[in-house]
Amino acid sequence: MAEAASRFIATLDDVRRAQAIYAFDDAERLRWHWTTPRIFPRNGLALREMNREQKDAALALLRSGLSESGFQKSLDIMSLQKDLGSDPEAYFVTIFGAPGSNDAWGWRWEGHHLSRHFTIRGSAIAVTPFFHGAWPTVNGAGLRAMPREEDAARELIRSLVTAGKGEAIFQERSLTRHITGNSARVSPLQPVGVSVGELTRDQQALVREIIRAYLDVLPEPIARDHLSRLEQAGIESIRFGWAGALEPRQPHYYRLQGATFLLEFDNSRNSGTHIHSVWRDFAQDFGYHLGLS
């Protein structure tokens, strides 16, 4: 990542460099959002303001922080802007600090429905929070940017209702939003739904599939570390809760919460065709576990 970030910076002239680079301790590092840049203006350098060399270097930086499937998912999410009549190049790259230095540094890739944060100190890295959204959930060409994130959870809640575990539905109507919003730091929400330890093997497999749908966007060693922490804390204690309709294209919300993480998935807008989802890590978001503030 440090090499990719340094190569990106090397392509920039002084004006663009001033746009793209902030001090690591600047308040901008914790300022983030998932909505359009028109509603929530972004700071950094937009793809639309880059030449071809700079765009290639920026995309190489994004690829350096993701798995191949995660990189493709990001491209898919960005491409959906065309279906909305929005600019698919309204995504901003921001560097914090000096890549590769002994001091902490980081970078961000952000725009509508995609917010990725990376904080590095030495060989340690934080990759949360990360936000994925999709609207439409299925475009005219049949593209689905987030298929199993939605479908596996619906399969799970339907199986729970069929099995008589209606307590998994903690609210009849969808929440209409994810509760944690764009907070810089979050604490566990009120426990709702059912614990994974109460589920059958097949139902637990669906929980794992949802988790992997999110973690698999990360490079394998980083995904493995998150999964290991999650398992050490006890997968059986994770709770799954659902609110809203069980049918496709109807407003719904679900969350998975364990000792180390919170996943919120909201598909309430536009008749259940507009996803907002965020993965939060109670200890590691923005590198708090690295002694950073």
N, C-alpha and C positions, 0 to 999 in steps of 0.2 A: 504493500500500500504506500509506503514511504517513497519508493522508487516511482510508482505511478503518479503520486501527487507531485513529486518534484519534476517529473517530465511534463505534467500539465502546466505547472507554474512557469517552466522554461519557455513555453510557447507564447506566453502573454507579454504584451507590451506594458509600459508603466501604467497607462490608464486602466487597462483591464486587470492588471495585477492589484491595483488599489481597490477595485471593486470586489475582487475574489478573496482577498486575504484579510483576516481579522486577527487581533491578538487572541491568544487562547483564553484569557480570562475576561474577554469582552462579554457583556450580557447577551450579545447576539447569539452566543453558542447555545443558550437554553431557550431561545425564542423559536418556537416552531408551530406549524399548523399543517392541515391537510386540505384546506379549502383553496379556491382559486387565488392566484396572485392578485387578481383585480380586487378581491374582497380583503385579502390579507397580504399586503405587499411584502415581497421577499427581498432579502439582501444577499448579495453574491453576484456571480456572473451567469447570466442566462445563456442557454444553448443558442438561442436565436441571435445573440450578440457575438457569437464565436465564428471564426473562419473554419474551414474544413479541418485543418491540422489541429486546432484547439478542440473542436468537437470530438475528433478521434481520440485525443488524449483524455478528454473528459469521460468519454465512454469506457476507455481502458481503465480509468480510475474506478468507475462504478463497478466494472467487471471484477476488479481486484478484491472488492469487498463482498462478493456474492458467489454462490455456486452458479453453474451454468444455467440450471433451471431458475434460480433466483434472478439472474440477469435477464433471462427471457421474460419472466413474469413482470419485471420492471418495464421492459420495452413494451409489453402488451398493455400494461396499465397506461403508459404514456400515449400509446397509439389510440386509445379510446377517446382522447381529446378531439380527434377528428370527427367522431360521431356526434360530439356535442357542439361542433362548430367552433371549438377552441383551438388554441395554439399548442401543438404537440411539442414545441420547443420552449415553452414557458416553464422550464425546469432549471433550477439554479444550483450552481456548484459553489460551495464556500469552504475555504480552508481556514483552520484556526491554529495559529502558532506555526512552528517551523517543522515540516515533515522530516522525520529521521533524526531529530535532535534528541539529546538526553532528556530534555524537558517534555512534558505532556504536550500532545498536539492532537488535532482531530480534523474531521471534514464532514460535510453534509451534502446530500443530494435531495432537493425538495421542490415540489410543485403540487398541482392538484392530484390528490389521492395517492401520493407517493412521498414518504418522508423517511429517509435513511440517515442514521447518525452513527459516527464511528469515533471513538475516543481511544487514544493509544498512549501508553506510558511504558517505555522500555519494550518488553516482549508481551506485556499484558494489553488486552483490548476489550472495550465495551462496544456492543453493537445495538444497544437498545436506548430509547424506545424505537420501534419501527412500526410504520403505519402503511397499510395497503388498503386501497379502495378500488371500486370498479363501478362505473356507470356508463353505459348499460351493463348489466350482468352478462347479457348475450347480445352481441352487435349483429348488424345485418348480414355479415359474412360468417356468422356462427362462432366468432371468437368468444371464449370465456376465459377471462384472466384469472378467476378464482373459483374453479369448479368444485373441488373437493372440500374446500373451506366451508362452502355452503351445503353441499349435498350430504357429506358424511355426518354433519351435525343434524340435518333433518332426518336421516336414516336412524340416527341414535335416538332422538326424541320420540319418533314414532314407535320404535321398538320398546322404549320405556313405558309409553302410554299403553301399548298393547299388553305389556307385562304387568300392568297395574301400578306402575310407579309414577302416578300423576303428580306427585310432589316435585318432580323435576321441573314442572311448569310453575314458576314462582309468581307469575303475573299473566293475566289473560291477554292484555294488550301489550304490544311492543313498547319498548322504552322510548323510541324515536331518536335516540342518540347514545353514544357511549359515554358513560358517566365520568370517566377521568379526564375527558377533554384534552386540552393541550398543556396540562400541568407539567411543570419541570420535574416534579417528584410525586410519587403516589404511594399510598398505603393500602393494605388489603381492604377490599370492600366487604360489606356484610355477607356472610356465607349464605348461599341460597342453593336450591336444587338438591341433587343427590350426590353422595360421595362415590368415587370410582370403585372403592372397595365393596360396594353393594351390588355392583353390576356383574353380569355374566361375562364369560370370556369373550364372546363375540362383541358385546357392547364395549368392553374395555379395549378391544382392538380398534373400534371406531374412535374412541377417545385418543388413542395413540396415533391414529391416522390424521386426525385433526391437528394434533401437536406437530407431527412430522410435516404436514402441509405448510406450516409456518417455519419450523426450524430448518427444513431442507432448502430454504432459500439462502442459507448461510453456507460459507465454506465448511467442508466436512469436519475439520478439527474443532471449529467454533460451535457448530451444531452439536457435536458429540459432547462438548463440555457443558452446554446448556442442558442437554438431555440427562447427562450424568448427575448434575446438581438437582435436577427435577426428580430423578429416581431416588437419589440419596435422601431427599426430603420426604419421599413416600408418595408414589403415584396413587396409591389407594386412598390417600387423604384429599386428593384433588376433587373439587366439586364442579358439577355441570348443572347449569341452570338455564332455563329457556323462558322467553316471554313472547307472546304473540301467536300468530297463525302457524299451523303445521303444513299448509299447502304452499307450493311454489308460487312466486309472484304475489305474495301477501306479506305485509309487514311483520317482521320478526327480529328477535335479538337473542343472542346467547352469550354466555361467558363460561370460561374455564378458569378456575383459580386454585392455585396451590400455595405452598409455603414460600416459594421463590418467585412466582410469576402470576400475572393476570393477563388473560386474553379476552378482549371484548370484541364482539362481532355484532354490528347493527346493520340490518337491511330493512329499514323502515320507510325510507323515502321513495317517492315515485312508484308506489304500489309494489314495493318489495323488489325493485330492480336497481337498487342503488346501495352498494356496500360501503361501509366504513368499518375498518377493523384495526386494532392496535394491540401490540404485544408489549407489556411493561414488565420490567424486572425490578423487584422491590429494592435490591441491593446494588445492582449494577448500572441502572439507567444513567447515562451521561458520565459514566466512570466514577460514580460516588464511591465505589468499593476500592478505588485506587488512591483514595485520600484526596480527591478533587472536589471542588465545590462549584 
